[in-house]
Amino acid sequence: MSSSIAELTQRLSGLKILADLLQADPRSPGTALKEDAAADPLISSAQKLQVPLLAPLTIGTLLASVLGEMDSDENALKALTHHQTGKNN
């Protein structure tokens, strides 16, 4: 894995912010989104964080994708942290 702990921590922080924004969005979870990043700051943020844009692209599917990425990054961070602390012992 080429990601460092600092990179994962930074990405995870961005994903958490995006998840909070999606959960607070007043639109229905079924609201369709366009992949045009200029039209929606949520899409722009997702693209910067390299979140997969699922089809159909809606508030709900984007949130699911973000939550999946968070879970993956949290697991990778735990593994890297465990690996590094194991090296130090």
N, C-alpha and C positions, 0 to 999 in steps of 0.2 A: 504494500500500500504506500503510495507516494505522498499522501496528505500528512502534514504535521499536526501535532496537537493544537498548535496555535491556529492553523488554517481551519481545522474542524470546529474549534471553539468559535471562531469568528463566523463561519457559515451557519453554525447552529444558532447563534444569536440572531442572525438575519432571518433565518427560517422561523424562529419563534416570534419575531416582530411581524413577519408576514402572516403567520397563522393567526395572531391576535387581530390584525387588520381584517383578515377574511372573516373571522368570527364576529367582528363588530360591524361588518358591512351591513347596511340596512336592506340591501337587496335580498331577494329569496335565494336559497342555495341552488335552485334550478335556473337562475338567471344566466343566460348565455353570455359569454365573453368573447371578444374578438382578439386574435393574436397580435393585433396592432398595438405595439408597446406604447406608442405616442398617445393612443386613445384611452389607455387605462394604466394608471401607475401600479396596480397590482400585478399586471402582466409584465411590466417593465422590471419590477422587483423580482418576480419569479424567474425571468430570463437571466438577470444578473446573477442569481443564485443557482442557475443551471437546474431548475426544477422542471421535470418533464411535464409538458402540457398535454394532458389526456384529452381524448375526444369522446363525447362532445365536451367542449371546454365550457364549464360553468363555474360559478362560485364554489359549489360543492365538490366538483371533481378537482379543482385547483387546490382546495383545502385538503382533500384526501391525499393528493400528491405531495403537498407540503408536509403533512403529518407523516407520510411514509418516508420522506427524505430525512425528517427529524429523527425518526426511529432508527434509520440506518446510520446516520451520523452519530447518534448517541451510542449505538453498539460499537461502532468503529472507534469512538473516543475511549470507551471503556476498555476495549481490547488494546489499543495503543498505550493507554495509561498503565494497564496491568503489565503489558510487555516491558515497558520502560522501568516500572518499579521492580519487576522481576530481575532485570539486568543489574539493578543497583544493589541487590541483596547478595 
